[in-house]
């Protein structure tokens, strides 16, 4: 049962970060011999993907892509398996990096023997963009903050998914909520493409990451770096709690 007090929304805006894989062209370019072949390959790949959510067509492709795909089999924090995709981001860059590292650790903890992937060295892009909407639910404030434990449960999405469904019904464009992985971090769940201003061009930063069983290190040109200890996101049993496990 979702209390009606949690459905309150207000006009809100902010700047957020999201970590994405480096441009997929780097991967597909290896099997093409020219720009024309590359363009044709991308057209063929795009034709076999789900249709874009109405209203997202004019967004930068990095911003519209999350609305294109349904959640994974366990859903997402505020979305069930049968609802349109949600664009998740973080108010702080370090929070976005922490969330990204968690999913890499979960990948390592999967049922398959990852072999050399037990140590991951890869590139990522951090994108920074704005959001603005007339109806955003801020769960970091009362009365939402009073339900923080259930809303940010790292292993159970049932309460937050039920709230997400109710908020969609009211026409909410997004949600501010506490991160389950970074204690002082705030995340954003963007429910509607309308919450991203038209013409928004995300700023991009290119990062390298190195992840093993102990920590995830992020670094980029200029000497800027950030490290996330595995122990900071793991439970008492030494595992990362998550609905998929």
For each residue, the residues with C-beta under 8 A, 3 or more apart:
1:
2: 6 7 159 162 163 166
3: 6 143 147
4: 7
5: 8 143
6: 2 3 137 139 143 144 147 163 166
7: 2 4 137 166 167 170 172
8: 5 137
9: 135 136 137 167 170 172
10: 135 136 138
11: 133 134 135 136
12: 132 133 136 138 174 176
13: 130 131 132 133
14: 91 130 131 176 188
15: 91 128 129 130 131
16: 89 90 91 96 128 129 130 131 188
17: 89 90 91 92 93 95 96 126 127 128
18: 62 87 88 89 90 96 126 127 129
19: 96 97 99 100 124 125 126 127
20: 62 124 125 127
21: 24 124 125
22: 26 122 123 124 125 206
23: 26 125
24: 21 27 28
25: 28 29 38 42
26: 22 23 29
27: 24 30
28: 24 25 31 32 38 41 42 45
29: 25 26 32 38
30: 27
31: 28 41
32: 28 29 37 38 41
33: 37
34: 37 38
35: 38 39
36: 39 40
37: 32 33 34 40 41
38: 25 28 29 32 34 35 41 42
39: 35 36 42 43
40: 36 37 43 44
41: 28 31 32 37 38 44 45
42: 25 28 38 39 45 46
43: 39 40 46 47
44: 40 41 47 48
45: 28 41 42 48 49
46: 42 43 49
47: 43 44
48: 44 45
49: 45 46 68
50: 68 69 70
51: 68
52: 56 57 64 67 68
53: 56 64 67 68 84 85 193
54: 57
55: 192 193 194
56: 52 53 59 63 64 67 68 193
57: 52 54 64
58: 198 199
59: 56 63 64 193 196 200
60: 63 64 200 201 202
61: 64 65
62: 18 20 65 127 202
63: 56 59 60 66 87 127 129 193 196 200 202
64: 52 53 56 57 59 60 61 67 68 193
65: 61 62 68 69
66: 63 69 85 86 87 88
67: 52 53 56 64 84 85 86 87 193
68: 49 50 51 52 53 56 64 65 85
69: 50 65 66 85
70: 50 81 82 83 84 85
71: 74 75 76 79 80 81 83 85 86
72: 75 76 81 244
73: 81 244
74: 71 81 157 243 244
75: 71 72 79 80 81 157 161 243
76: 71 72 79 86 88 157 161
77: 86 88 157 160 161 164 177 180 187 189
78: 86 160 161 163 164 167 175 177 189 191
79: 71 75 76 83 84 85 86 161 164 189
80: 71 75 83 161 164 165
81: 70 71 72 73 74 75
82: 70
83: 70 71 79 80 86 164 165 168
84: 53 67 70 79
85: 53 66 67 68 69 70 71 79
86: 66 67 71 76 77 78 79 83 164 189 190 191
87: 18 63 66 67 189 190 196
88: 18 66 76 77 99 187 188 189 190
89: 16 17 18 96 129 131 187 188 190
90: 16 17 18 93 95 96 99 179 182 185 186 187 188
91: 14 15 16 17 95 176 185 186 187 188
92: 17 95 96 182 185 186
93: 17 90 96 97 126 128
94: 97 98 182 185 226
95: 17 90 91 92 98 99 179 181 182 185 186 187
96: 16 17 18 19 89 90 92 93 99 100 126
97: 19 93 94 100 101 126 216 218 226 228
98: 94 95 101 102 179 181 182 185 228 232 233
99: 19 88 90 95 96 102 103 179 181 182 187
100: 19 96 97 103 104 124
101: 97 98 104 105 209 211 216 228 233
102: 98 99 105 106 181 233 240 242
103: 99 100 106 107
104: 100 101 107 108 120 209 211 216
105: 101 102 108 109 211 216 230 233 240
106: 102 103 109 110 240 242 244 245
107: 103 104 110 114 117
108: 104 105 114 117 118 120 211 213
109: 105 106 239 240 245
110: 106 107 114
111:
112:
113:
114: 107 108 110 117 118
115: 118
116: 119
117: 107 108 114 120
118: 108 114 115 212 213
119: 116 210 211 212
120: 104 108 117 209 210 211 212
121: 208 209 210 211
122: 22 208 209
123: 22 206 207 208 209
124: 19 20 21 22 100 206 207 208 209 218
125: 19 20 21 22 23 204 205 206 207
126: 17 18 19 93 96 97 204 205 206 207
127: 17 18 19 20 62 63 202 203 204 205
128: 15 16 17 93 202 203 204 205
129: 15 16 18 63 89 196 200 201 202 203
130: 13 14 15 16 196 197 200
131: 13 14 15 16 89 136 174 188 190 195 196 197
132: 12 13 195 196 197
133: 11 12 13 136 172 173 174 192 194 195
134: 11 173
135: 9 10 11 170 171 172 173
136: 9 10 11 12 131 133 172 173 174 175 176 195
137: 6 7 8 9 144 167 172 174 175 176
138: 10 12 141 144 175 176
139: 6 144 145 147 148 151 175 176 177 178
140: 144 145 176 177 178 186
141: 138 144 145
142: 145 146
143: 3 5 6 146 147
144: 6 137 138 139 140 141 147 148 151 177
145: 139 140 141 142 148 178
146: 142 143
147: 3 6 139 143 144 150 151 159
148: 139 144 145 151 152 178
149: 152 153
150: 147 153 156 159 160
151: 139 144 147 148 159 160 163 177 178
152: 148 149 160 177 178 179 180
153: 149 150 156 157 159 160 180
154: 180 181 235 240 241 242
155: 241 242 243 245
156: 150 153 159 243
157: 74 75 76 77 153 160 161 243
158: 161 162
159: 2 147 150 151 153 156 162 163
160: 77 78 150 151 152 153 157 163 164 177
161: 75 76 77 78 79 80 157 158 164 165
162: 2 158 159 165 166
163: 2 6 78 151 159 160 166 167
164: 77 78 79 80 83 86 160 161 167 168 175 189 191
165: 80 83 161 162 168 169
166: 2 6 7 162 163 169 170
167: 7 9 78 137 163 164 170 172 175 191
168: 83 164 165 171 172 191
169: 165 166
170: 7 9 135 166 167
171: 135 168
172: 7 9 133 135 136 137 167 168 175 191 192
173: 133 134 135 136 190 191 192 194 195
174: 12 131 133 136 137 188 189 190 191 192 195
175: 78 136 137 138 139 164 167 172 188 189 191
176: 12 14 91 136 137 138 139 140 186 187 188
177: 77 78 139 140 144 151 152 160 186 187 188 189
178: 139 140 145 148 151 152 185 186 187
179: 90 95 98 99 152 182 183 185 186 187
180: 77 152 153 154
181: 95 98 99 102 154 185 233
182: 90 92 94 95 98 99 179 185
183: 179
184:
185: 90 91 92 94 95 98 178 179 181 182
186: 90 91 92 95 140 176 177 178 179
187: 77 88 89 90 91 95 99 176 177 178 179
188: 14 16 88 89 90 91 131 174 175 176 177
189: 77 78 79 86 87 88 164 174 175 177
190: 86 87 88 89 131 173 174 193 195 196
191: 78 86 164 167 168 172 173 174 175 195
192: 55 133 172 173 174 195
193: 53 55 56 59 63 64 67 190 196
194: 55 133 173
195: 131 132 133 136 173 174 190 191 192
196: 59 63 87 129 130 131 132 190 193 200
197: 130 131 132 200
198: 58
199: 58
200: 59 60 63 129 130 196 197
201: 60 129
202: 60 62 63 127 128 129
203: 127 128 129
204: 125 126 127 128
205: 125 126 127 128 220
206: 22 123 124 125 126 220 221
207: 123 124 125 126 218 219 220
208: 121 122 123 124 218 219 220
209: 101 104 120 121 122 123 124 216 217 218 219
210: 119 120 121 216 217
211: 101 104 105 108 119 120 121 215 216 217
212: 118 119 120 215
213: 108 118 230
214: 229 230
215: 211 212 227 228 229 230
216: 97 101 104 105 209 210 211 227 228 230
217: 209 210 211 225 226 227 228
218: 97 124 207 208 209 225 226 227 228
219: 207 208 209 223 224 225 226
220: 205 206 207 208 224 225
221: 206
222:
223: 219
224: 219 220
225: 217 218 219 220
226: 94 97 217 218 219
227: 215 216 217 218
228: 97 98 101 215 216 217 218 232 233
229: 214 215 232
230: 105 213 214 215 216 233 234
231: 234
232: 98 228 229
233: 98 101 102 105 181 228 230 240
234: 230 231 237 238 239 240
235: 154 238 239 240 241
236:
237: 234
238: 234 235
239: 109 234 235 245
240: 102 105 106 109 154 233 234 235 245
241: 154 155 235 245
242: 102 106 154 155 245
243: 74 75 155 156 157
244: 72 73 74 106
245: 106 109 155 239 240 241 242
